[in-house]
Amino acid sequence: MTAFLLTWKESGWPHENIARMVRQREEQGYVEEPWRIAAHSMARPGDRVWLLRQGRGQKGIFGAGHITGVPALGDAGNGKIQMMGPIRFEAFVDPKQRLLIGEDAVSSVFSRGVVRSY
């Protein structure tokens, strides 16, 4: 099984979408959402994903789940059509409120460039 690090920046996808996903996760125990995946040719159903907040503010992991289907072209929600993987997040919190794994812990595993703000 492969694992993927997916990212989110508020400047690229509004926080309102994250808040909606948090509510869905609280209501049903998981939330499903297509997410842009650059390494789509390697992605397979069952692969793990970790969701990293980048950009302004506190950085770190705020979602964890797995890929549920084959990635395909879809609306990325930013006016672009990109390769999107269907993701089921079993763990998902509002990164403006808290993180599952903070920046210091993430930076001990990944280079600072992965966690950078831009």
N, C-alpha and C positions, 0 to 999 in steps of 0.2 A: 504494500500500500504506500502511495506517495502522499506527501503533505504539501499544502500550498499556503503561502502567505499572501492574503488579499489585503488591499488597503482602502481607506476611506479618508477623504479630506472634505471638510464642509464646503470649501470653495468649489468643489466639483459635483457635489450631490447634497441637496439641502438637509439640514438637521431634522426637519419635519418628517422626512422619510424614516430616519432612525427612530424618532419618537413613536411613529406608527408601528414599526417593527418591534419595539420594546413592549408596547401594549399587546400586540399579537402573541409575543412570546410569553407574557404573563398570563394571558387568557387560555392558551392551549398547550403550554409547555415547550413549544418550539415555534419557529417562524421560518417560512420558506420564502426565498427571494432569489431571483436571478442576479448574479453578480459578475462584473467584468473579470475575465480571467485571461491574462496574457499568454500563459503557457497552456492554452486550450488543447493543443495537440497531444499533450501528455496527460491531461485530466481524464479520470475515469470515475464512474459511479462507485461510491464507497470511499474515495480518497478523502482524507481529512483536510480541513481548511481552518485557518486562524485569521482573524480580521484585525488589522492594525490601524489605529488612528494615527494619521500624519497631519501635517499642517500646523495651524496655530493651536495653542493650548496644550493641555496635558496629552502625552502620547503613550500608547501602549495597546495591548490586546483587549478588545471588548466583545469579541464574538468567537465562537468555536462551533464547528459543525462538520458536515460532510457533503460531498457532491452527490446529488441524487439522480442525475441523468447526464446525457452527452451534451457538452457545450455546443451552442449554435448561435448564429447571428441573431441579434436582438437589439431592442432599444435600450441604451445604457442610461437613459434618464437625463442625459446632459445634451440632448440634441444630436447624438451620434449613434450610429449603428456599429456595434462591436460584438466580439465573441463573448457570450454570456453563459455562465454555468449555473444550472439550477442548484441552489444551496439550501440545505436544511440546517439552521442554527439551533442547537439544543441549549447553548449558553449564549446570551446576548444581553448586554446592559447598555445604558446610555453613557457614552464616553465623556459627556460633559458633567456627569454626576460621579462616576467611578469607573474603574477599569478592572478587568479580570486579572491582568498581569501588567504591572507598571513599567515605566520606561527603563528604570535601572535594571530590572530583571530581564527585560527584552534586550537591552543593550549588552548584557553579559552573554547573550547567545548570538545576536546579530551585530554586524558592524554599525557604528553610529550613523553611517550613510543611509541605512535602511530605515532608521527611525527619524531621520532628519525632518525639519520643517521647511517646506518650500511652497 
